[in-house]
Amino acid sequence: MLTALLAVLLSLVVAPASSATPSSSADRGGHQGADPDEDLLVIGHRGASGYRPEHTLASYELAARMGADYIECDAVSTADAVLVCRHENEISGTTDVADRPEFADRQTTKTVDGVELTGWFTEDFTLAELQTLRAVERLPELREENTLYDGLFAVPTLDEFLELREELSRELDREIGAYIETKHPTYFDGIGLSLEEPLLADLREACLDRPDSPVFLQSFETTNLRELDAAGVRVPLVQLLSASGAPADLVAAGQPYTYADLSSPAGLAVVARYADGVGPEKSQVIPVAEDGTLGEPTSFVADAHAVDLLVHPYTFRNENEFLPAELDEGTDPAAYGRALEEQLAFWAAGVDGIFTDNPDTGVLTRDLFLDEALAPAA
């Protein structure tokens, strides 16, 4: 039975925001239970961001060529309401904007989801202005080789991302999926640049709004997913989660509900009313102990599968910096550690897919896991 707190949350996030009838996951073509025979997905996190500057067409293309089933695009808005692919609307760390004297006066300080940030923001640029910028590597101290590509690639639009997906699907003779996240939807609503309407328009234009379309829509917030569900969106919806904090929309509404609440068995039952999957932080599936060892799996996967939710944890990376200490190789944080062992542990824990900066590694571990799982017993 839902706790009193989660009962209130249920009324908050499930009650339709309009007169539209909420769609079921079956109507959306969503997942109807964790079947071990279902495909296990490798999702290129921001493309193949372990090898190219993130959220560039080059990163997306490489992810597909490495075998990713889906490619993630994070969507934010320009001043003229065009969706572009950036992990954050503050772009000083992923573009060369700070080196552009013509845009020096655009530097400003804003509060986004309760965090004060100083920099340059996509919503202060028209698309034409933004596309004069060039992408740079976000983690140059860890991914020095990626800095070779600094200054080469423009900031793509969501339309360009979807067009590339279609082109690569034809060329590679397999369907490449789009895994799209709306970033800071409450913030963008507050400045008159709602993300959902242009997103749905872009999907319709690309003929990707059907129940069998290779698309997932995801968000760390709850209200926009609930509204998409109530509006009859037919592609699967994914509630992103975190090991700490709370959804920004609930904080803005003065509601004291956290990601921990949503990640509990009762909370996951709430999420299943409007979504088809969850994207937990990987420590929610397998925690890392204080001594740096990979612990035992929690009940998270079983709890999510019990209410027919897919589980796609984030983010798997090859560098020592991002691995449990026991899987490090040497002391260089940028060196590759034993990432295969980490990923194999998560496949064995029953996840339905993984977000990875290194899609080739994800494909390899999935194949190793399936080979072992399908091998005949001795």
C-alpha positions as CSV (number, residue, x, y, z in Angstrom):
1,M,0.0,0.0,0.0
2,L,1.2,3.5,-0.8
3,T,2.4,5.6,2.1
4,A,0.5,8.8,2.8
5,L,3.3,10.7,1.3
6,L,3.4,8.7,-1.9
7,A,-0.4,8.8,-2.1
8,V,-0.2,12.6,-2.3
9,L,2.6,12.2,-4.9
10,L,0.4,9.9,-6.9
11,S,-2.4,12.5,-7.0
12,L,0.2,15.1,-8.0
13,V,1.9,13.3,-10.9
14,V,-0.8,11.0,-12.2
15,A,-3.9,13.2,-12.3
16,P,-4.3,14.3,-15.9
17,A,-3.2,17.9,-16.6
18,S,-5.9,18.3,-19.2
19,S,-9.1,16.6,-20.3
20,A,-7.1,14.2,-22.4
21,T,-7.3,10.6,-21.4
22,P,-4.0,9.3,-20.2
23,S,-2.5,6.7,-22.5
24,S,-1.3,3.3,-21.2
25,S,2.1,2.0,-21.9
26,A,0.5,-0.4,-24.4
27,D,-1.0,2.5,-26.3
28,R,2.5,4.1,-26.5
29,G,4.1,0.9,-27.7
30,G,6.0,0.7,-24.4
31,H,7.5,-2.2,-22.5
32,Q,5.1,-4.6,-20.9
33,G,7.4,-6.4,-18.5
34,A,11.0,-7.4,-18.2
35,D,11.3,-10.4,-20.5
36,P,14.8,-11.9,-20.6
37,D,14.3,-12.6,-24.3
38,E,13.9,-8.9,-25.0
39,D,16.8,-7.0,-26.6
40,L,19.3,-5.6,-24.2
41,L,20.1,-2.0,-25.3
42,V,23.3,-0.2,-25.6
43,I,22.7,3.5,-25.5
44,G,25.3,5.9,-26.7
45,H,25.5,8.5,-23.9
46,R,25.7,11.9,-25.7
47,G,26.8,9.9,-28.7
48,A,30.2,8.3,-28.4
49,S,31.4,10.9,-26.0
50,G,34.4,8.9,-24.8
51,Y,35.9,9.5,-28.3
52,R,34.5,12.7,-29.6
53,P,33.2,16.0,-28.1
54,E,29.7,15.2,-26.8
55,H,26.5,16.1,-28.5
56,T,28.0,16.6,-31.9
57,L,27.0,14.9,-35.1
58,A,30.4,13.3,-35.2
59,S,29.8,11.8,-31.7
60,Y,26.4,10.6,-32.7
61,E,27.6,9.0,-36.0
62,L,30.5,7.2,-34.2
63,A,28.1,5.8,-31.6
64,A,26.0,4.3,-34.4
65,R,29.0,2.9,-36.2
66,M,30.2,1.3,-33.0
67,G,26.9,-0.6,-32.6
68,A,24.8,1.5,-30.3
69,D,21.1,0.7,-30.5
70,Y,20.0,4.1,-29.3
71,I,21.8,7.4,-29.2
72,E,21.0,10.0,-26.6
73,C,20.3,13.6,-27.4
74,D,19.7,16.2,-24.6
75,A,17.4,19.0,-25.9
76,V,17.5,22.7,-24.8
77,S,16.1,25.8,-26.5
78,T,17.5,28.7,-28.4
79,A,16.0,32.2,-28.1
80,D,14.0,31.6,-31.2
81,A,12.5,28.4,-29.8
82,V,14.6,25.9,-31.8
83,L,15.7,22.7,-30.0
84,V,19.4,22.1,-30.0
85,C,21.6,19.3,-28.6
86,R,23.5,20.3,-25.5
87,H,23.7,18.6,-22.1
88,E,23.1,21.9,-20.4
89,N,21.8,25.3,-21.5
90,E,25.0,26.8,-20.0
91,I,27.5,26.2,-22.8
92,S,30.9,27.6,-21.6
93,G,32.2,24.1,-21.0
94,T,31.1,22.5,-24.3
95,T,31.7,25.3,-26.8
96,D,34.2,28.0,-27.6
97,V,31.8,30.8,-26.6
98,A,34.1,32.1,-24.0
99,D,36.7,32.8,-26.7
100,R,34.3,34.7,-28.9
101,P,34.7,38.5,-28.2
102,E,31.5,39.2,-30.2
103,F,29.5,37.4,-27.5
104,A,31.4,38.6,-24.4
105,D,28.4,40.7,-23.3
106,R,26.1,37.6,-23.3
107,Q,27.9,36.3,-20.2
108,T,25.5,36.5,-17.3
109,T,24.5,34.8,-14.0
110,K,21.2,32.8,-13.8
111,T,19.6,30.4,-11.4
112,V,18.6,27.1,-13.0
113,D,16.8,24.6,-10.9
114,G,18.0,26.3,-7.8
115,V,21.7,26.4,-8.8
116,E,23.3,29.8,-9.5
117,L,25.4,29.6,-12.7
118,T,27.6,32.2,-14.5
119,G,28.3,31.7,-18.2
120,W,26.6,31.7,-21.5
121,F,23.1,30.2,-22.1
122,T,21.5,28.8,-25.2
123,E,18.3,30.7,-24.6
124,D,20.2,34.0,-25.1
125,F,21.3,33.1,-28.6
126,T,19.4,32.7,-31.8
127,L,20.0,29.5,-33.7
128,A,22.0,31.4,-36.3
129,E,24.2,32.9,-33.6
130,L,24.6,29.6,-31.8
131,Q,25.7,27.7,-34.9
132,T,28.7,30.0,-35.4
133,L,30.1,28.4,-32.2
134,R,32.1,25.2,-32.2
135,A,32.1,22.3,-29.8
136,V,35.0,21.5,-27.4
137,E,35.8,18.6,-25.2
138,R,34.1,18.9,-21.8
139,L,36.6,16.7,-19.9
140,P,40.0,17.7,-21.5
141,E,42.0,16.6,-18.4
142,L,40.6,13.1,-18.8
143,R,40.1,12.9,-22.5
144,E,43.0,14.6,-24.0
145,E,42.7,12.8,-27.3
146,N,39.2,14.3,-27.8
147,T,40.7,17.8,-27.8
148,L,42.1,17.0,-31.2
149,Y,38.5,17.7,-32.4
150,D,38.0,21.0,-30.6
151,G,36.7,23.7,-32.9
152,L,35.6,21.3,-35.7
153,F,31.9,20.6,-35.0
154,A,28.9,22.9,-34.8
155,V,26.1,22.6,-32.3
156,P,23.4,20.4,-34.0
157,T,19.7,20.9,-33.9
158,L,17.3,18.2,-32.8
159,D,16.1,18.1,-36.4
160,E,19.7,17.4,-37.6
161,F,20.1,14.7,-35.0
162,L,16.9,13.0,-36.2
163,E,17.9,13.3,-39.9
164,L,21.3,11.8,-39.1
165,R,19.6,8.9,-37.3
166,E,17.5,8.2,-40.4
167,E,20.5,8.3,-42.7
168,L,22.6,6.0,-40.6
169,S,19.7,3.6,-40.2
170,R,19.5,3.3,-44.0
171,E,23.2,3.0,-44.4
172,L,23.8,0.5,-41.7
173,D,20.7,-1.5,-42.5
174,R,19.4,-1.5,-38.9
175,E,17.2,0.9,-37.0
176,I,19.1,3.4,-34.9
177,G,17.0,4.7,-32.1
178,A,16.7,8.2,-30.6
179,Y,16.8,8.6,-26.8
180,I,15.8,12.2,-26.1
181,E,16.0,14.0,-22.8
182,T,14.3,17.4,-22.2
183,K,16.6,19.4,-20.0
184,H,15.2,21.7,-17.3
185,P,11.6,21.8,-18.6
186,T,10.2,23.8,-15.6
187,Y,12.9,26.4,-16.1
188,F,12.3,26.7,-19.8
189,D,8.5,26.9,-19.2
190,G,9.2,29.8,-16.8
191,I,10.9,31.8,-19.5
192,G,8.3,31.1,-22.2
193,L,10.3,28.5,-24.1
194,S,8.5,25.3,-23.5
195,L,10.4,22.3,-24.8
196,E,7.6,19.7,-25.3
197,E,5.7,21.4,-28.2
198,P,8.7,21.8,-30.5
199,L,9.9,18.3,-29.5
200,L,6.6,16.7,-30.5
201,A,6.6,18.8,-33.7
202,D,10.1,17.6,-34.6
203,L,9.1,13.9,-33.9
204,R,6.0,14.3,-36.1
205,E,8.0,15.8,-38.9
206,A,10.4,12.9,-38.7
207,C,7.5,10.3,-38.6
208,L,8.7,9.2,-35.2
209,D,5.5,9.7,-33.2
210,R,4.1,6.2,-33.7
211,P,3.8,3.4,-31.2
212,D,6.5,1.4,-33.0
213,S,8.9,4.4,-33.4
214,P,12.5,3.8,-32.2
215,V,12.2,6.6,-29.6
216,F,12.4,7.0,-25.9
217,L,11.6,10.4,-24.2
218,Q,13.2,10.9,-20.8
219,S,13.3,13.6,-18.1
220,F,14.6,14.1,-14.5
221,E,11.3,15.9,-13.9
222,T,7.9,14.3,-13.4
223,T,5.3,16.9,-14.5
224,N,6.3,17.0,-18.1
225,L,6.3,13.3,-18.4
226,R,2.9,13.1,-16.9
227,E,1.6,15.8,-19.3
228,L,3.1,13.9,-22.3
229,D,1.3,10.8,-21.1
230,A,-2.0,12.6,-20.7
231,A,-1.6,14.1,-24.1
232,G,-1.5,10.7,-25.6
233,V,2.2,10.5,-26.7
234,R,2.7,7.1,-28.1
235,V,6.4,6.5,-27.7
236,P,7.8,5.2,-24.4
237,L,8.5,7.6,-21.5
238,V,11.4,7.2,-19.0
239,Q,11.6,8.7,-15.6
240,L,15.2,9.6,-14.8
241,L,16.2,9.1,-11.1
242,S,19.1,10.0,-8.9
243,A,20.8,8.7,-5.8
244,S,20.2,12.1,-4.2
245,G,18.1,15.2,-4.5
246,A,14.6,15.7,-5.8
247,P,12.9,16.5,-9.2
248,A,13.1,20.2,-9.9
249,D,9.4,20.5,-10.8
250,L,8.4,19.1,-7.4
251,V,10.8,21.4,-5.6
252,A,9.4,24.4,-7.5
253,A,5.9,23.3,-6.6
254,G,6.8,23.2,-2.9
255,Q,6.4,19.4,-2.8
256,P,8.8,17.6,-0.4
257,Y,9.2,14.4,-2.5
258,T,12.6,13.1,-3.4
259,Y,14.2,10.7,-5.9
260,A,14.5,8.3,-3.0
261,D,10.7,8.4,-2.7
262,L,10.3,7.7,-6.4
263,S,12.9,4.9,-6.3
264,S,11.2,3.0,-3.5
265,P,8.9,0.1,-4.5
266,A,5.8,2.3,-3.8
267,G,7.3,5.1,-5.7
268,L,8.1,3.0,-8.7
269,A,4.5,1.9,-8.7
270,V,3.6,5.5,-9.0
271,V,6.0,6.1,-11.9
272,A,4.6,3.1,-13.7
273,R,1.3,4.9,-14.0
274,Y,2.8,7.4,-16.5
275,A,6.1,6.0,-17.7
276,D,7.5,2.8,-19.3
277,G,10.9,2.8,-17.8
278,V,13.3,4.4,-15.3
279,G,16.9,5.6,-15.7
280,P,18.5,5.2,-12.3
281,E,22.0,6.4,-11.3
282,K,24.1,3.2,-11.5
283,S,24.8,3.2,-7.7
284,Q,21.0,2.7,-7.2
285,V,21.4,-0.7,-8.9
286,I,24.8,-1.8,-7.5
287,P,26.3,0.4,-4.8
288,V,30.0,1.0,-4.2
289,A,31.1,0.2,-0.7
290,E,33.3,2.6,1.3
291,D,36.4,0.5,0.5
292,G,35.8,1.1,-3.2
293,T,34.5,-2.4,-4.0
294,L,31.4,-3.1,-6.1
295,G,28.7,-4.2,-3.7
296,E,25.8,-6.6,-4.1
297,P,22.8,-5.6,-6.3
298,T,20.0,-3.9,-4.5
299,S,16.3,-4.8,-5.1
300,F,15.9,-1.9,-7.5
301,V,15.8,-3.9,-10.7
302,A,13.4,-6.5,-9.3
303,D,11.2,-3.7,-7.8
304,A,11.0,-1.9,-11.2
305,H,10.4,-5.1,-13.2
306,A,7.6,-6.0,-10.8
307,V,5.6,-3.0,-12.1
308,D,6.7,-3.5,-15.7
309,L,9.3,-0.8,-15.9
310,L,12.4,-1.0,-18.0
311,V,15.7,-0.2,-16.2
312,H,18.4,1.7,-18.1
313,P,21.1,2.9,-15.6
314,Y,23.6,5.7,-16.3
315,T,26.5,6.3,-16.9
316,F,29.2,3.7,-17.8
317,R,32.6,5.1,-18.7
318,N,36.0,3.3,-19.2
319,E,38.3,5.7,-17.3
320,N,39.6,4.9,-13.7
321,E,38.0,8.2,-12.6
322,F,34.5,6.8,-13.0
323,L,35.1,3.2,-11.9
324,P,34.9,1.6,-8.4
325,A,38.4,1.8,-6.9
326,E,38.8,-2.0,-7.0
327,L,38.5,-1.9,-10.8
328,D,41.2,0.8,-11.4
329,E,44.3,0.0,-13.3
330,G,47.2,2.1,-12.1
331,T,46.8,5.6,-10.6
332,D,46.2,7.7,-13.7
333,P,42.5,8.8,-13.5
334,A,42.4,9.1,-17.3
335,A,43.6,5.5,-17.9
336,Y,41.2,2.8,-18.7
337,G,40.3,0.5,-15.8
338,R,38.5,-2.8,-15.7
339,A,35.3,-1.4,-17.2
340,L,34.3,-4.8,-18.6
341,E,33.9,-6.3,-15.2
342,E,31.7,-3.4,-14.0
343,Q,29.4,-3.6,-17.0
344,L,29.1,-7.4,-16.8
345,A,28.0,-7.1,-13.2
346,F,25.2,-4.8,-14.2
347,W,24.0,-7.1,-17.1
348,A,24.0,-9.9,-14.6
349,A,21.9,-7.8,-12.2
350,G,19.1,-7.8,-14.8
351,V,19.2,-4.3,-16.3
352,D,17.5,-3.8,-19.7
353,G,20.1,-1.5,-21.1
354,I,23.0,0.8,-20.2
355,F,24.0,4.4,-21.0
356,T,27.7,4.4,-21.9
357,D,30.2,7.0,-23.2
358,N,32.0,4.1,-24.9
359,P,29.4,2.2,-27.1
360,D,31.9,-0.3,-28.4
361,T,32.6,-1.4,-24.8
362,G,28.9,-1.7,-24.1
363,V,28.3,-3.8,-27.2
364,L,31.2,-6.1,-26.2
365,T,30.0,-6.6,-22.6
366,R,26.5,-7.3,-23.8
367,D,27.8,-9.9,-26.3
368,L,30.0,-11.5,-23.6
369,F,27.0,-11.6,-21.2
370,L,24.6,-13.1,-23.8
371,D,27.2,-15.6,-25.0
372,E,27.6,-16.8,-21.4
373,A,23.9,-16.7,-20.7
374,L,23.0,-18.7,-23.8
375,A,25.9,-21.2,-23.6
376,P,24.6,-24.8,-23.0
377,A,25.1,-26.1,-19.6
378,A,28.1,-28.5,-19.3
